[in-house]
Amino acid sequence: MKTELTDRFLKSMTPPEAGRLEVSDTKRPGLRFRLTAAGKATWIFEKRLRDGPKRKFPLGTWPAVSLAAARKEALEIEAETARGIDRIAEAEKQRLSDEAAKAHRRSVREVLNTYAELHLSSLRTGEERRRQLETALADVMHTSIDELATATLQKAIDDKLAEGRAVYANRIRAALRAFTRWAWQRSYLTEDVGARIGKATKEQARDRVPSLDEVRTIFNTCDELGGLWGPLFKLLVLTGQRRSEIVELRWDEVDLERARIVKGGGETKNAKAHITHLSSPALNILAARVGERSGYVFTTTGETPVSGVSKAKARLDKLLGDDVAPWRIHDLRTALATALAEAGEPEGVVDRILNHSASGSAPSAVARVYQQSDLLPQRARALDHWANVVTRDQADVLQLHSMES
């Protein structure tokens, strides 16, 4: 329907029984008055852009926007389109700009929390990755994400390198690069400031094997770390298990009666279920833990595993002084494996203690049967003797098959 709209005409209109009624204004071509069955009246102005498509510009509701005001607004839009201005596109551009500005005003901590919830939570190593990021970004957590600079990230890596922790520095670098790429892809950052972070060093395989004297010194010095970290590090020494498997140990994985730790496949690095025998010293460490035996064994919150392993290790190193050459937590596994192997313990037993996948090629039929066995009695005997040697003050050579348990 077309007519020259007047205020009197608009007031005389009644809502349709269904749908909507639309009237085009002949005085201002393109201007339309719409009235719905619910009685809502709105203005629409339709105009083709210069060298572009038609656009429908909403002008508001009637009577809040009068006929005269609607015609005036339509005239302004017509002038804009003649100059190639697209009001709708400009509004959308402004909306996106406002959203980006809002995103950039978020703090590093807010964006990191979002990253952890949406991405890290789905990763097996997500908690460790988050701890790495929190360590590297500790000084800028409360600053705006758009103030994050490459130099700040590089300093976090260089500081770790200066501490002699090149491998860990590379781990932080990988975590930071993944985080900034994710933040940039979601417009929290205007550029990927982590893309140019330099690598700390080329990682090489390490041959560091702490001596038995060094292991004993580490074990005994753990007593000076206190009631949380001391037992944790001692358990790492006695069991030879991976750091995350002890740090994240839960009480429902500990069987004190049968003296063992039972990890499901989802809790180990190689995704294989694993049983670890607890020697008497290891069992005593766990039995001495006070409090409710639920949740995590080593925790300060009761809800999450303890954090700050690197700081605790640094404290231990300070206590050790020059008595022990620089070492990594992983070296404790190497020390255990080397001592057992030198004492004549079969490779299959050592591999199962460490929860390593079987290595080698084309084993014999007998070897294949041996590899498929859990070898629990042999593993228990080996760990018992290892604990006996670590906790004694004499005999630098481990002689598993001649010692009495």
C-alpha positions as CSV (number, residue, x, y, z in Angstrom):
1,M,0.0,0.0,0.0
2,K,1.3,3.5,-0.9
3,T,0.1,6.9,0.2
4,E,1.3,10.2,1.4
5,L,1.5,9.6,5.1
6,T,0.1,12.1,7.5
7,D,-0.1,12.1,11.3
8,R,-3.9,11.8,11.1
9,F,-3.6,8.8,8.8
10,L,-1.1,7.1,11.1
11,K,-3.4,7.6,14.1
12,S,-6.3,6.1,12.2
13,M,-4.6,2.8,11.4
14,T,-5.6,-0.3,13.3
15,P,-3.4,-3.4,13.8
16,P,-4.1,-6.3,11.3
17,E,-5.6,-9.5,12.6
18,A,-2.4,-11.4,11.7
19,G,1.1,-10.6,10.3
20,R,1.9,-7.0,9.7
21,L,0.6,-4.1,7.6
22,E,3.1,-2.0,5.6
23,V,2.5,1.4,4.1
24,S,5.0,3.2,1.8
25,D,5.3,7.0,1.9
26,T,4.9,8.6,-1.5
27,K,6.4,11.9,-0.3
28,R,9.7,10.3,0.8
29,P,10.2,7.2,-1.5
30,G,11.7,4.3,0.4
31,L,10.2,5.3,3.7
32,R,7.8,2.6,5.1
33,F,5.5,2.4,8.1
34,R,5.0,-1.0,9.6
35,L,2.3,-2.1,12.0
36,T,2.1,-5.6,13.5
37,A,-0.8,-7.5,14.9
38,A,0.6,-6.8,18.3
39,G,0.2,-3.1,17.7
40,K,3.9,-2.3,17.4
41,A,4.6,0.4,14.8
42,T,8.1,1.0,13.3
43,W,9.8,3.0,10.6
44,I,12.0,1.4,7.9
45,F,13.9,3.3,5.1
46,E,15.0,1.2,2.2
47,K,17.7,2.6,-0.1
48,R,20.2,1.2,-2.6
49,L,23.8,2.0,-1.8
50,R,25.9,3.6,-4.5
51,D,27.2,0.7,-6.6
52,G,25.9,-1.7,-4.0
53,P,22.9,-3.6,-2.7
54,K,19.8,-2.3,-1.1
55,R,19.8,-1.7,2.6
56,K,16.9,-1.5,5.0
57,F,17.7,1.1,7.7
58,P,15.6,0.9,10.9
59,L,14.6,4.4,12.1
60,G,12.8,3.5,15.4
61,T,9.3,3.1,16.6
62,W,6.3,5.3,16.2
63,P,5.1,7.5,17.9
64,A,8.5,8.0,19.6
65,V,9.8,8.8,16.2
66,S,7.3,11.1,14.5
67,L,6.5,11.2,10.8
68,A,8.5,14.4,10.4
69,A,11.5,13.0,12.2
70,A,11.4,9.8,10.1
71,R,11.3,11.7,6.9
72,K,14.2,13.9,8.0
73,E,16.3,10.8,9.0
74,A,15.5,9.2,5.7
75,L,16.7,12.3,3.9
76,E,20.0,12.2,5.8
77,I,20.5,8.5,4.9
78,E,19.8,9.2,1.3
79,A,22.5,11.9,1.3
80,E,24.9,9.5,3.0
81,T,24.3,6.7,0.5
82,A,24.9,9.2,-2.3
83,R,28.4,9.7,-0.9
84,G,29.0,6.0,-0.6
85,I,28.5,5.8,3.2
86,D,26.9,2.7,4.5
87,R,25.5,3.5,7.9
88,I,24.8,-0.1,8.8
89,A,28.3,-1.3,7.9
90,E,29.7,1.6,9.9
91,A,27.7,0.6,12.9
92,E,28.8,-3.0,12.6
93,K,32.4,-1.8,12.3
94,Q,32.0,0.3,15.4
95,R,30.5,-2.6,17.3
96,L,33.4,-4.9,16.4
97,S,35.8,-2.1,17.3
98,D,34.1,-1.7,20.7
99,E,34.2,-5.4,21.3
100,A,37.9,-5.5,20.4
101,A,38.6,-2.6,22.7
102,K,36.8,-4.3,25.5
103,A,38.7,-7.5,24.9
104,H,42.0,-5.6,25.0
105,R,41.1,-4.0,28.3
106,R,40.9,-7.5,30.0
107,S,43.8,-8.3,32.3
108,V,46.3,-11.0,31.5
109,R,44.9,-13.1,34.3
110,E,41.3,-12.9,32.9
111,V,42.4,-14.0,29.5
112,L,44.6,-16.8,31.0
113,N,41.6,-18.0,33.0
114,T,39.5,-18.1,29.8
115,Y,42.3,-19.9,28.0
116,A,42.6,-22.5,30.7
117,E,38.9,-23.1,30.8
118,L,38.4,-23.4,27.0
119,H,41.6,-25.0,26.0
120,L,44.0,-26.2,28.7
121,S,41.2,-28.1,30.5
122,S,41.0,-30.6,27.6
123,L,44.8,-31.3,27.7
124,R,46.3,-34.1,29.8
125,T,49.2,-31.7,30.6
126,G,46.9,-28.7,31.0
127,E,47.6,-28.1,34.7
128,E,51.3,-28.2,34.2
129,R,51.0,-25.8,31.2
130,R,48.9,-23.4,33.3
131,R,51.5,-23.5,36.1
132,Q,54.2,-22.7,33.5
133,L,52.2,-19.7,32.2
134,E,51.5,-18.4,35.7
135,T,55.2,-18.6,36.5
136,A,56.2,-16.7,33.4
137,L,53.5,-14.1,33.6
138,A,53.5,-13.6,37.3
139,D,54.7,-9.9,37.1
140,V,52.0,-8.9,34.5
141,M,48.9,-10.8,35.7
142,H,47.0,-7.6,36.6
143,T,48.0,-5.5,33.5
144,S,45.9,-5.2,30.4
145,I,46.4,-7.9,27.9
146,D,47.1,-5.4,25.1
147,E,50.1,-4.2,27.1
148,L,51.7,-7.6,26.9
149,A,55.0,-7.2,24.9
150,T,57.4,-9.6,23.3
151,A,60.2,-8.2,25.5
152,T,58.3,-9.1,28.6
153,L,57.9,-12.7,27.4
154,Q,61.5,-13.0,26.3
155,K,62.7,-11.8,29.7
156,A,60.7,-14.6,31.4
157,I,62.6,-17.1,29.2
158,D,66.0,-15.5,29.6
159,D,65.6,-15.4,33.4
160,K,65.1,-19.2,33.5
161,L,68.1,-19.6,31.1
162,A,70.2,-17.5,33.5
163,E,69.2,-19.9,36.3
164,G,70.7,-22.7,34.3
165,R,67.3,-24.2,33.4
166,A,67.5,-24.1,29.6
167,V,65.1,-27.0,29.0
168,Y,62.5,-25.6,31.3
169,A,62.9,-22.2,29.6
170,N,62.0,-23.9,26.3
171,R,59.0,-25.4,27.9
172,I,57.8,-21.9,29.0
173,R,58.5,-20.6,25.5
174,A,56.2,-23.2,24.0
175,A,53.5,-22.5,26.5
176,L,53.7,-18.7,25.9
177,R,53.7,-19.0,22.1
178,A,50.6,-21.2,22.3
179,F,48.8,-18.8,24.7
180,T,49.6,-15.6,22.7
181,R,48.6,-17.3,19.4
182,W,45.2,-18.3,20.9
183,A,44.7,-14.8,22.4
184,W,45.6,-13.2,19.0
185,Q,43.2,-15.4,17.1
186,R,40.4,-14.3,19.4
187,S,41.2,-10.6,19.2
188,Y,42.4,-10.3,22.8
189,L,45.7,-9.2,21.2
190,T,46.2,-7.1,18.1
191,E,49.3,-9.0,17.2
192,D,50.8,-12.3,18.2
193,V,53.5,-11.0,20.5
194,G,54.8,-14.5,21.3
195,A,55.6,-15.4,17.7
196,R,59.0,-13.8,17.8
197,I,60.2,-15.2,21.2
198,G,63.7,-16.6,20.8
199,K,64.4,-20.2,21.8
200,A,66.6,-20.5,24.9
201,T,68.8,-23.3,23.7
202,K,68.9,-26.4,21.6
203,E,67.8,-29.3,23.8
204,Q,70.0,-32.2,23.9
205,A,69.7,-35.6,25.6
206,R,71.3,-35.5,29.0
207,D,73.6,-38.3,30.5
208,R,73.5,-37.0,34.1
209,V,73.2,-39.9,36.5
210,P,73.5,-38.9,40.1
211,S,75.7,-41.2,42.1
212,L,74.4,-43.3,45.0
213,D,76.1,-40.9,47.4
214,E,74.3,-38.0,45.8
215,V,71.0,-39.8,45.9
216,R,71.4,-40.5,49.6
217,T,72.4,-36.8,50.2
218,I,69.3,-35.6,48.3
219,F,67.1,-38.1,50.2
220,N,68.4,-37.1,53.7
221,T,68.3,-33.4,52.9
222,C,64.6,-33.6,52.1
223,D,64.0,-33.7,55.8
224,E,64.8,-30.0,55.9
225,L,62.1,-29.1,53.3
226,G,59.3,-29.5,55.8
227,G,56.2,-31.7,56.1
228,L,54.9,-31.3,52.6
229,W,57.8,-31.1,50.2
230,G,60.2,-33.4,52.1
231,P,57.9,-36.4,51.9
232,L,57.1,-35.7,48.3
233,F,60.7,-35.6,47.1
234,K,61.5,-38.6,49.2
235,L,58.7,-40.5,47.5
236,L,60.1,-39.5,44.1
237,V,63.5,-41.0,45.1
238,L,62.1,-44.2,46.5
239,T,59.6,-45.0,43.7
240,G,61.4,-43.7,40.6
241,Q,58.0,-42.5,39.3
242,R,57.5,-39.4,37.1
243,R,57.1,-36.1,38.9
244,S,53.5,-35.5,37.8
245,E,52.5,-39.0,38.9
246,I,53.6,-38.2,42.5
247,V,52.7,-34.6,42.6
248,E,49.2,-35.4,41.4
249,L,48.9,-38.6,43.5
250,R,45.4,-39.2,44.9
251,W,44.5,-41.2,48.0
252,D,42.1,-43.4,46.0
253,E,45.3,-44.5,44.0
254,V,47.1,-45.5,47.2
255,D,46.6,-49.0,48.7
256,L,48.3,-49.0,52.1
257,E,47.2,-52.5,53.0
258,R,48.8,-54.0,49.8
259,A,51.6,-51.5,49.8
260,R,51.1,-50.2,46.3
261,I,50.1,-47.2,44.1
262,V,47.7,-48.1,41.4
263,K,47.4,-45.5,38.5
264,G,44.8,-45.7,35.8
265,G,45.9,-45.3,32.2
266,G,44.5,-41.8,32.0
267,E,46.9,-40.7,34.8
268,T,50.2,-41.8,33.3
269,K,52.4,-40.3,30.6
270,N,52.2,-43.4,28.3
271,A,48.4,-43.9,29.0
272,K,49.1,-47.3,30.5
273,A,47.7,-48.5,33.8
274,H,50.6,-48.9,36.3
275,I,51.2,-50.5,39.7
276,T,54.1,-49.2,41.9
277,H,55.3,-51.2,44.9
278,L,55.7,-49.2,48.1
279,S,58.8,-50.2,50.0
280,S,58.7,-49.9,53.8
281,P,60.2,-46.3,53.9
282,A,57.8,-45.2,51.1
283,L,54.8,-46.8,52.8
284,N,55.7,-45.1,56.1
285,I,55.9,-41.7,54.3
286,L,52.3,-42.1,53.1
287,A,51.0,-43.6,56.3
288,A,52.4,-40.7,58.2
289,R,50.4,-38.1,56.2
290,V,47.8,-36.5,58.5
291,G,44.3,-35.3,57.7
292,E,41.5,-36.8,55.7
293,R,42.7,-39.4,53.3
294,S,40.7,-38.2,50.3
295,G,41.5,-36.2,47.3
296,Y,45.2,-35.4,46.6
297,V,47.9,-36.7,48.9
298,F,50.1,-33.6,48.5
299,T,47.9,-30.5,48.6
300,T,47.6,-27.2,50.4
301,T,44.0,-26.4,49.3
302,G,42.4,-29.9,49.7
303,E,41.1,-29.5,46.2
304,T,44.1,-29.3,43.9
305,P,47.5,-30.9,43.8
306,V,50.4,-28.9,45.3
307,S,52.0,-26.3,43.0
308,G,55.4,-24.7,43.1
309,V,57.6,-27.8,42.5
310,S,60.3,-25.7,40.8
311,K,60.5,-23.4,43.8
312,A,60.7,-26.3,46.2
313,K,63.5,-27.9,44.0
314,A,65.4,-24.6,44.2
315,R,65.1,-24.6,48.0
316,L,66.4,-28.2,48.0
317,D,69.3,-27.2,45.7
318,K,70.2,-24.4,48.1
319,L,70.2,-26.7,51.0
320,L,72.4,-29.2,49.1
321,G,75.0,-26.6,48.3
322,D,78.0,-28.0,46.5
323,D,77.4,-31.5,47.8
324,V,75.4,-32.5,44.7
325,A,76.1,-31.4,41.1
326,P,73.3,-29.7,39.2
327,W,70.5,-32.3,38.7
328,R,66.9,-32.5,37.5
329,I,64.0,-34.3,39.2
330,H,64.0,-36.7,36.2
331,D,67.6,-37.7,37.0
332,L,66.2,-39.6,40.1
333,R,64.6,-42.0,37.7
334,T,67.8,-42.4,35.8
335,A,69.8,-43.0,39.0
336,L,67.4,-45.7,40.0
337,A,67.4,-47.4,36.6
338,T,71.2,-47.3,36.3
339,A,71.7,-48.7,39.8
340,L,69.3,-51.6,39.2
341,A,70.7,-52.3,35.8
342,E,74.3,-52.4,37.1
343,A,73.2,-54.7,39.8
344,G,72.0,-57.2,37.2
345,E,68.3,-56.5,37.4
346,P,66.6,-57.5,34.0
347,E,65.7,-54.7,31.7
348,G,62.1,-55.8,31.7
349,V,61.9,-55.3,35.5
350,V,63.4,-51.9,35.3
351,D,61.1,-50.9,32.5
352,R,58.1,-51.9,34.4
353,I,59.1,-50.1,37.5
354,L,59.5,-46.9,35.4
355,N,56.4,-47.7,33.3
356,H,58.4,-47.5,30.1
357,S,57.1,-49.0,26.9
358,A,59.1,-52.1,25.9
359,S,61.9,-51.2,23.6
360,G,64.1,-53.3,21.2
361,S,63.2,-55.1,18.0
362,A,62.0,-58.6,17.3
363,P,62.2,-60.2,20.8
364,S,62.3,-64.0,21.1
365,A,59.2,-66.0,22.0
366,V,60.5,-66.3,25.6
367,A,61.2,-62.6,25.7
368,R,57.7,-61.7,24.5
369,V,56.2,-63.8,27.3
370,Y,58.5,-62.1,29.8
371,Q,57.5,-58.7,28.5
372,Q,53.8,-59.4,28.8
373,S,54.2,-60.3,32.5
374,D,53.6,-57.7,35.2
375,L,56.7,-59.0,37.1
376,L,55.2,-57.6,40.3
377,P,57.2,-59.8,42.7
378,Q,60.5,-58.9,41.0
379,R,59.6,-55.2,40.9
380,A,58.7,-55.3,44.6
381,R,62.0,-57.0,45.5
382,A,64.0,-54.5,43.4
383,L,62.3,-51.4,45.0
384,D,62.7,-52.9,48.5
385,H,66.4,-53.3,48.0
386,W,66.7,-49.9,46.4
387,A,65.0,-48.3,49.4
388,N,67.3,-50.3,51.7
389,V,70.4,-49.0,50.0
390,V,69.2,-45.4,49.7
391,T,68.4,-45.2,53.4
392,R,71.7,-46.9,54.6
393,D,74.9,-45.0,55.2
394,Q,77.3,-47.6,53.8
395,A,78.0,-49.6,50.6
396,D,78.2,-47.5,47.5
397,V,77.5,-50.4,45.2
398,L,74.0,-51.8,44.9
399,Q,74.1,-55.6,45.0
400,L,70.5,-56.6,44.7
401,H,70.9,-60.3,44.3
402,S,73.3,-60.7,47.2
403,M,71.7,-58.4,49.8
404,E,69.2,-59.7,52.3
405,S,66.0,-57.8,52.5
